[in-house]
Amino acid sequence: MAVTSSNSSASTASIDVSGIVKQLMTAENRPLEAIQTKITQQQVVISDLGAIKAKVATFKDALASFQDPASYNNMRASTSDSSVVTATASNGSVSGSYAIQVTQIAAASKHALNGYSSATTPVTVNTTDGFVITVGNTQFSTKGVVKVDGVVSSRIIPSLTSSPTVSDLANWINSLDSNVKAGVVQTTASDQWALTIEGTETGTANAVTFTGLETGTVNVAGTTEAKNAQFSINGISFERSTNTVTDAVDGLTINLLGTTAVGASKTIAVSQGADNSEKKITDLVTAYNDLISLYKTLTANSANSDKPGTFATNPTMLAFIGDIKTRLATGFAYGVADSVTGKRPTMSLASLGMDLQLDGTIKFNSITHAMAAADGLQAKLSKDFDVGYVSDSNTLLTFVTSTASFNGALSKQIEAQSNSVIELKNRQDEIEARLNVIQNNYISQYSALNALLFQLSSTSNSLTSALDALTNNNNNN
């Protein structure tokens, strides 16, 4: 506090209220600063846990792909005539050659009616039953009636007048949403139009027929009956409603595009594709090493790093990484369990070209992998196997899937840390509210003191002036 006085009428007395309050609040703010520091630290923990969770999820995806038999069963199929038949091979297909004869490909119903002068030409339908179109086992009438297998259905559809336009009829057919479509198109001249009615699915079970249309001329050339595909594979006859056949040969999708000459056949050849095991293994190694690298950074301490990590003093928060390393080191189990021991055969990851290093990472060994590949590794990996196998429900994949899941250990840790931040922010709000009260009190108190000092200074100045006047008056006398 500073007080000044003089004989001048401009003399004042004051204190630096803002400066004093600022100094006092510096001490009062220390608990708030401590809370804010904790919040920042917790947010870093949450961020780093999120980064670890992302790495675990990436590792999980790589592991799932690595041990998925379909990843290695990259069979390929080729045909001797792609204009007649094409094929694709998937998991379960077997190398071999298949002779296929196609006598008929599946077709959808197609109808065309000519004789309309415009798209709005009125048409006449049967006065009793109306226009009736049948799609498969379902019959629709412009009278608003639907029958399924001959039985009236409760389904409601719009009805049409007895003389709709050709476009009205096409729109009505399209509104049925029942594997049928219609259109009105101009043909050879501006006054020549046709109505087309087509099934959208092939096969006799999806055949489209109609009755009750008394206007228009059927175009025979534009009419196709619904047909099933008829073919044979290695002498076995098949009939299907579609030209895409998935159930004739295991693991093989066959697409029929045309027919073969009588007595002739085409060939479908299925063979093993290129070995892609190296790609799957190196993807897994990369994902695992990325996870371990981040783990080592976050758990680094002063004994092994000049930059301690977030979990340097609490590495147990990431203890599950140790479980991943241990499970991975056990290799994988494959095949079926032995009837006596109840255990499945096992192989080490090193035998595939995955060498565990002392620092916890994995190094891909191209020489070992090449030897394994030459010994039929691709075929072995196309069978069921599980890394870190303990039981059917307890493998490395189930462990990391659970860990990275919405309700997994990592999510729960992140949730706990987030709840802690919420609690700290609530305390921060409480402290800030209390500090605002304290600061306002300080400002009020020292402002009042400042006003009092000002009054005292003014009184002192008045007395001084009066004394000076009295002294001067006495001296004059």
N, C-alpha and C positions, 0 to 999 in steps of 0.2 A: 504494500500500500504506500502511496506517495501523497503527501499533503504539501501544498505550496501556498505562500501568502506574501503579500507585498502591499505597499501603500497605494497601488494602482486600483482604480475602480474595476478594472478588467480581470483582476486576480481571481482565480478559481481553485477549487479543491476537487480532485476526482481520483478514481481507481480504475484499472483496466479490467472491467467485469468479464469481457470475453476471454482475455488471457488467463485470468484466475480460474474461470469455469473450465476452460480447456485443460488446464493442468490437473484440476481435481478430477475431471472425467477420464483422464488418461489412466489413472489408477482404478477408477470404477469400471472401466471397459475391459480390464484384464480377463475376467471370467468369460465375457462375450468373445474375446479374441481366442480364448482357449477352445470354446465351443466351435467357433468357425474353423479353427485348425482341424479339429476332430472331424467335422463334416467334410472338409476337403480330403482328409485322409481316407474316410470311409468311401467317398465317391471314387477315389483312385482304386480302392479295393474292389468295388463293384465293377468298375471298368475292366480291371485285370481279370476278374472272375469271368466276365463276359467274353473276353478274348480267349481265355482257356476253354470256355464252353464251345466257342466257335471252332477251335482247333480240334476238340474232341469230336464234334459233329462231323468235321471233315474226315478225321481218321475213321470214324464209324462208317461213313459212306464208302471210303476206300476199302475198308475191311469187308463190308457187305459185298462189294463188287468182286473183291479178291476171292472170297470163298463161295460165290454163287456159281454153281455148276454151269449155268447158262452162259457165263462169261467166257468159258473155254470151249463150249460146244458150238463153235462157229462153223458148222457144216455149211456147205454150199451146194446148190443144185443147178444143173444146166440141162438144156433140152436140145434134141437134134433138130427141132424146127420150132422156133419161137413164134411163128405165125399161127401155129396150131395149138401149142401148149407151152406155158411157162410154169416155173415152180420155184418155191423158196423153201429152204430147210431151216429148222429150228431145233431147240433142245429136244432130244429124244429120237431124232432121225438117225438112220443107220446107213453107213456107206453101202452103196450097191447100185445096180442098174435096174430100171423098171420099164417094161414095154407097155405102152399105152395105145389103145385104139379108141377113137372117138367117132361114134356113129351119129350122134345128135347133140347139139349144144342147147342149153336151156334158153327159152325165149319168153318174153312177156307178151301179153295180148296187145294187138294194135288194130284199131278200126278207123276207117276214113269214110266220110259221107260227103258227096258232092251235090251241087244243084242249088246253092244259095247265092243270091245276087248281091248280098252285102252281109256285114257282120250283125246287122240288126233285122235281118229277114225273119218274120214270124214263122214258127214251126208248129205243127199240129201233133199233139200226143193223144194217146188212147183216152177216150172220155171216161172209161170205167176205171181202169187201173192206173192211168197216167203213164209217164215214162218210167220204166223199171230197169235199173242197172244192178247186176250181180257181180260182186267182187269176192272171189273165193266162196265162202259159205254164207256171206251176208248179202241181203237184197235190200235195195233202197228204192223208194218210189217217190215221184214228185207229189204224191198225195200226202207225203209226210209220214209214211209208214216204213218201219225197218223190221226185217225178219232175219233171224239167225237160225240156220238149219231148218227153215220153214216155220219157225215159231216167232210170233210177233214179239218184238223187243220193246222195252220201256224207253229206249233211246229216242230223243226228240231231234228231228231234223226239219229244216224249212221246207215248205211246200211251194209249188209253182202253179200259176194259172194254166188253163187248158191250152193257151196259145202264147207261150213265151217266145222271145226272140232266140235266135241260135246262140247269141252271146249270153243271154240269161241262162240257157240250159248248160252251157260250158261252165259258167260261174257256179251254178248249183252243184255240178259234178265236182268241181274243185273244192267246194266247201265241205264235202263229205269227209275229207281227211282220212281216206281209207284205201291207200295203195292204188289210187287211180287219179289220172289227170286228164284234162280236156283243153282244147284250144280251138280258136277260129282263125283260119289263115286264108289269105288271098292266093289263088293258084295261077291260072294262065292269063287272066284279064281282070280289069277293075270290077267287073260284074260276075266274077267267078270265085266263089268262096267255098271252103270245105270245113267241116267239123271233124276234129280228130279226138279219139278217145283211146287212152293207153293205160295199161297196167304199169305200175312202178316197180313191181317185183316179178321175177321170172318164176316159171314152174306152173304146172297144171293146178296146183292147190291155190294159186293166186289168179286164176283165169278171170277175165272180165268179159261179160256178155250183157246184152241189153235187149229190151223189147218195148213196144209201144211208141216208137218214133215213126210217125206217118208222113214225114216230110224229109226229102233228101234221098239220094241214090247211093247205095253202098258201092264203094270203090274196091273191087276185088283185089286189085294189085296192091292196094294200101292196107290190106288186112293180113294179120299174122295171128295164128293161134298160139296160145300159151303152151309151152313144151317143157318137159324135164330133160336134163342132160343125161345121155346114155353113153357109157364108155366101159372099157375093161382095162384092168391093170394086171399084167402077168397072167392073163387068161381068166381072171375073176371079174364078173360083170357087176356094174354099179349103175344106179339111177339116182340122181339128185335134182332138187328143184333149182339149184343155182349152179353157175359155172365156176364158182370159187369153192373148191372142195378141200376140207381140212381133216376129214375123218376116214379117208380111204387108206392112207399110209401114215403111220405114226411119225409125227414131227415134220410132215411135209404138207405144204399148202400148194395145191395144184389149181392153175387157172386155165380153163378151157376156152380157146379162142376160135377154133374151127374144127372141121371133121377130117378124118383120114380116109384115104381110098379104101375100098373094100379089100379086106385081107392084108392091108398094110398097117404098120404101126410106127410110132415115134418113140424115142428113148428119153427117159429122164435119168440122169446120172447124179448120184449124191456122193460127195467126197469130203474129206476133212479139209477145212480152210487153213490159212496160215496160222502158225503158232503165235498166239498173242499173250502167252503167259508172262513174258518179260515185262510187257507194258503194265499188266495188272500188279506184278510184284513191285516194280519201281514206283508205281503210283502209291502203293501201300507204304513203301519205305519212305517216300517223300513226306507223306501225311504224318507218319509216326515221328520222323526226325523233326518236323516243324513243331509238333506238340512238345517233344522233349526239349527242344531249344528254348521255347518260351517258358517251359517249366523251370529250366536251369536259370534263366534270367530272373524270373520272379522270386526264386528261392535263394538267389546268391546272397552271401553274407560277407562280412569283413574279412573272414579267413580265406576266402577264395575269389574275392572280387573287390575292386576299389569302388564299386557302385552297388551297394546292397539293394536287393529287390524288395518288392512290396511285402512279400511273405518271408523275408529273411528271418524274422523272429517268431514266425508262426507257420512253419512249413507244413504242419499237420493239416492245414486247410486244403492242401493239394495232395494229401496222402494217397488218394485214389490213383494217382499216376504210378505210384509204386506197384499197385495191384495190376495195372495194365502191363507194366514191364515184366512182372513175375509171370502173369498168364501168357504173355507173348513168348517168353523164354521156354515154355513147356512144349512148344510146337503145336501140331494139330493131330486130331484123331479123324480117321476116315473109315469108310465101310461099315459093316455091321458088327455088333458086339459078339465076342466069343461066347459060345453056349455054356462053357465051363466057368471061365473067369468073369464073364459079364462085361469085359472091357473091349474097346475098339482098338484096332491097330493104330499106331502113332508114327509120325515122321517129324523130324526136326526141321525148323525153318532153314537151318544152314544147308540142309540137303537140297534146298531149292535155290540156293544162292543168296540167302539173307543171313549175313554174319553179324552177330551182336558184338558191339564194341564196348570197351571198358567204360567209356563215358556215357553209356546207356543208349547210344544211337545204333542204327543198323546200317551196314555197308553192303551194297549189292555186289555180289561176287559173280562176275560174268562167266568165269571159267566153270565154276560149279554149276551154274544155271545151264550152260551149254551142255554139260555132261548129262544133267537131269532131263533136258529137253530131248537129247538123243535117245534117252532111255524111256521115252513115252510120257513125259511130264504132262503134256497137254491132255492126254487121255485120262490120266490119273486125277487131274484137277477138275475134269468134267463130271466127276462123281461127287457125292455128298461128303463134305468134310467140315470140321469145326476147329478153329484156332482156339487155344486155351480151353479145351474141353474138360469139364468136370462132370456134367450130366447134360441131358438133352435141353434142359431149361437153364443151364448154368454154363455159358461159354463166354469167351471174351466179347463176342458181338452182343450178347444179351446184357453183359455188364456195362459196356460203353453206351449202349442204347438207353439203358436205365439211367446211367449217370447224366447223359445229355438231354434226357427227356424233360417235359414240362414240370413233372413232379419229382425229378431226379435230385441227386445230392447237390449238384452244382446250382440248380434252380433254387433249391431250399437255402443254400448259402447266400445266394444273391438276394433272395427275399429277406433273409435275416438281416443282412447288411442294409438293405433298403429300409426296413422297418427301424433299424437303429438310426439311420439318417433322419427319418421322419420324427423320431423322438427327440433327436438333437435339435432339429429345426423348431420343434415346439418349445423346447427349453430356450432356444435362441430368441424366439418371439417373446417369451415371458421375460427374459433378461432385458431385451430391448425396451419393452414396455416399462419395466422398473427403472431402467436407466433414463428414459425420457422424463419420468416423474422426478428423479433425483436431479437431473440437469435443470429442469424447470424450477425446482426449489432453489438450487444454487443461484440461478439467474435472478430469481425473485429476491433472495436474501441479499445478494451483493449489489443489485440495483437499488434496493432500499437503503443499504449502507452508503452507496454512492450519493443518493439524494440527500441523506442526512449530512454527509460531509460537505455537500454543496451548500446546504443551509447554514451549517456552522461557519463555513468560509465566508458566506455573505454577511453573516452577523458580525464576524471578526472584522471584516472590511468596514462595516458601518461604524463600529466602535472606534476603530482606528481613525476614521475620518472625523468623528465627533471630537475625539481627544486632540487631534491636530488643530481643529478649529478653535477649541477652548484655549489651547496653548498659545496660539497666535493672537487671540483676543487679549489674554493677560499681558503678553509682551507689548502690545500696543498701548495698554494702559500704563 
